[in-house]
Amino acid sequence: MIRTAVAADEPRLRELQGHLREPNPPLLSYAIDGPPITLVSVADGEPAGYLVAFHDGEAGYVAELVVAPARRREGRARRLLAGAFDALRAAGCSRVRLAVHPENDAGSALYESMGFEEVGRDPAFYADGSDARVLGRRL
């Protein structure tokens, strides 16, 4: 099940956020209470993954997407992205982008299977000095 995040999800989402390469705790706090799209994938009554996306009414940006390691390969990230696409379209967006680490083969494969294509690079985006692959697609 995919649903909108609620304040009570925050402790579990913080745990999940720890699985990201570069977690951004202030972003998550803002996202739960603020205007970004924050979706949760629920398993056994608790969040097993989440996605945070921003938009300006024309374009969306997926800022964080994570699924608990024990719940990966169940289609959760794919369903979170599909839910975000629907929400972004409803907000008037016609395209979406995201950044992925060049060594994140699993993430890249997922995004490409969902129609994302590389549209650029963001130099020294990651703390390790790596460029981000910027991927985009039409909605």
C-alpha positions as CSV (number, residue, x, y, z in Angstrom):
1,M,0.0,0.0,0.0
2,I,1.2,3.5,-0.9
3,R,-0.1,6.5,1.1
4,T,0.8,10.0,2.1
5,A,3.2,10.3,5.1
6,V,1.9,11.5,8.4
7,A,3.8,13.0,11.4
8,A,3.6,9.6,13.3
9,D,5.7,8.1,10.5
10,E,8.7,10.3,11.2
11,P,10.6,7.9,13.6
12,R,10.4,5.0,11.2
13,L,11.2,7.2,8.2
14,R,14.3,8.5,10.0
15,E,15.5,4.8,10.4
16,L,14.9,4.3,6.7
17,Q,16.7,7.5,5.8
18,G,19.8,6.0,7.4
19,H,20.0,3.6,4.4
20,L,20.6,6.5,2.0
21,R,24.1,7.3,0.7
22,E,23.7,10.9,2.0
23,P,20.7,11.3,4.2
24,N,19.3,14.8,4.8
25,P,17.5,14.9,8.1
26,P,16.3,18.5,7.8
27,L,14.8,17.7,4.4
28,L,12.8,14.8,5.9
29,S,11.4,17.0,8.7
30,Y,10.4,19.7,6.2
31,A,8.9,17.1,3.9
32,I,6.6,15.5,6.5
33,D,5.2,18.8,7.7
34,G,5.6,20.9,4.5
35,P,4.5,21.1,1.0
36,P,6.6,18.4,-0.7
37,I,5.0,15.1,-1.8
38,T,6.0,12.5,0.7
39,L,4.7,9.0,0.0
40,V,5.1,5.9,2.2
41,S,5.1,2.2,1.2
42,V,3.6,0.2,4.1
43,A,4.3,-3.4,4.9
44,D,3.0,-5.2,8.0
45,G,1.5,-2.0,9.3
46,E,4.6,0.2,9.2
47,P,6.6,2.2,6.6
48,A,8.9,0.0,4.6
49,G,10.0,2.8,2.2
50,Y,9.4,6.4,1.3
51,L,9.8,9.0,-1.4
52,V,10.1,12.8,-1.2
53,A,9.4,14.9,-4.3
54,F,9.3,18.6,-4.8
55,H,7.7,20.5,-7.7
56,D,7.2,24.0,-9.0
57,G,3.9,23.2,-10.9
58,E,5.8,22.5,-14.1
59,A,8.6,20.1,-13.1
60,G,9.1,17.6,-10.3
61,Y,12.3,16.5,-8.6
62,V,12.6,13.3,-6.6
63,A,14.9,14.2,-3.7
64,E,14.8,11.0,-1.7
65,L,13.7,7.4,-2.4
66,V,14.6,4.5,0.0
67,V,13.2,1.1,0.7
68,A,14.3,-1.0,3.8
69,P,16.9,-3.6,2.6
70,A,14.7,-6.5,3.8
71,R,11.8,-5.2,1.7
72,R,13.7,-4.5,-1.6
73,R,12.9,-6.4,-4.8
74,E,9.2,-6.3,-4.0
75,G,8.3,-3.5,-6.4
76,R,8.0,-0.9,-3.6
77,A,10.3,1.7,-5.2
78,R,8.5,1.3,-8.5
79,R,5.1,1.8,-6.8
80,L,6.4,4.9,-4.9
81,L,7.6,6.4,-8.1
82,A,4.3,5.6,-9.9
83,G,2.5,7.3,-7.0
84,A,4.8,10.3,-7.3
85,F,4.2,10.6,-11.0
86,D,0.4,10.6,-10.4
87,A,0.8,13.3,-7.7
88,L,3.1,15.4,-9.9
89,R,0.8,15.2,-12.9
90,A,-2.1,16.3,-10.6
91,A,0.0,19.3,-9.6
92,G,0.4,20.3,-13.3
93,C,3.9,18.9,-13.8
94,S,4.9,17.6,-17.2
95,R,8.4,16.2,-16.4
96,V,10.4,14.9,-13.4
97,R,14.1,14.6,-12.6
98,L,16.3,13.0,-10.1
99,A,19.9,12.5,-9.3
100,V,21.6,9.1,-8.9
101,H,25.1,8.2,-7.8
102,P,27.1,6.7,-10.8
103,E,27.8,3.5,-8.7
104,N,24.1,3.0,-7.9
105,D,23.5,0.3,-10.5
106,A,20.3,-1.0,-9.0
107,G,18.8,2.5,-8.8
108,S,19.9,3.4,-12.3
109,A,18.4,0.1,-13.6
110,L,15.1,0.9,-11.9
111,Y,14.9,4.5,-13.1
112,E,15.8,3.5,-16.7
113,S,13.2,0.8,-16.7
114,M,10.6,3.5,-15.8
115,G,11.6,5.7,-18.7
116,F,14.2,7.9,-17.2
117,E,17.1,9.0,-19.4
118,E,20.3,10.8,-18.5
119,V,19.9,14.5,-19.2
120,G,23.1,15.7,-17.6
121,R,25.6,15.6,-14.8
122,D,25.9,17.6,-11.7
123,P,29.6,17.9,-10.9
124,A,30.9,17.0,-7.4
125,F,27.3,16.5,-6.2
126,Y,28.1,13.8,-3.6
127,A,30.3,14.1,-0.6
128,D,32.8,11.7,-2.1
129,G,33.3,14.1,-5.0
130,S,31.3,12.0,-7.5
131,D,29.2,13.6,-10.1
132,A,25.5,12.9,-10.0
133,R,23.9,11.4,-13.1
134,V,20.8,13.6,-13.6
135,L,18.0,11.6,-15.1
136,G,14.7,12.9,-16.4
137,R,11.5,11.8,-18.1
138,R,8.2,13.2,-19.3
139,L,5.1,12.5,-17.2
